[in-house]
Amino acid sequence: MTIPFDEQCKLNAARMASSQDINDLTMDWICKTALHKYTYNFKWLGRPIIQFPQDMFAMQEIIWDIRPDLIVETGIAHGGSLIFYASMMELLGDDGVVVGIDIDIRKHNRTEIENHRMFSRISMIEGSSVDAAVVKEVYRLAEGKKKVMVALDSNHTHEHVLRELQKYSPLVKKGSYIVVFDTIIESMPIDSFPDRPWNKGNNPMTAVHEFLKSTDRFVVDKETENKLLITVAPMGYLKCIKD
């Protein structure tokens, strides 16, 4: 009996993910390349994206499958991922838009984003993603949207990410996703972020664990994680399974 292609891919990915040798090699590679700022090497349509290409490939698959009409991203930086999401909306061909939030949108980054050909699908909000006024504005922009997807990539402390999850998860309905980036921090050496407030025990992964204890609406999409292997978001692809 021939196994359908998609099912065979899932089986292959599950076997890879269950291999301790492969997982050890993957983690060793991630830790060693982090010393050289590997994620800073890439651009999307001219803007630095500061992500693993593997994760962006997964985001492309998810966006194409679920066809969101709004993507909310916390953390803008240089704007590469904001442009990426806007370009995916353009490819979908519908009226989808993207909202980016950052506590400090630097002038040169704002200028480059506003001058980009994808800017017609982008709105930006400057302020903390957990500030009440910012959250209220996001909910206003989400009015009338049928399918919202959320990507969390701002302050990576446990408290901040947990608050983001609590505040933005109600926007996400059955079949859509919240993607929590940089959960990998929990698996990195303890001295990996000497100038940052996050570390082992205080990061997006610990926030995800606590969030999942409080809800039955979201589950970890292990199929996505299994096939990626190289990802900054282990246990971070959260699929909504009920409204």
ZIQUIBEL-V971597 format. One record per helix or strand. SS is the DSSP state (A for helix, B for strand). FROM is the first residue (numbers start at 0). TO is the last residue. If there is no record, write none. Layout:
ss-><SS/SS>
from-><FROM/FROM>
to-><TO/TO>
This chain:
ss-><A/A/A/B/B/A/B/A/B/A/A/B/A/B/A/B/A/B/B/A/B/A/B>
from-><4/19/37/42/46/52/69/79/96/106/118/121/131/147/157/176/182/198/201/203/217/221/236>
to-><16/33/40/43/47/65/73/91/101/113/120/125/141/151/170/179/186/198/201/212/219/227/239>
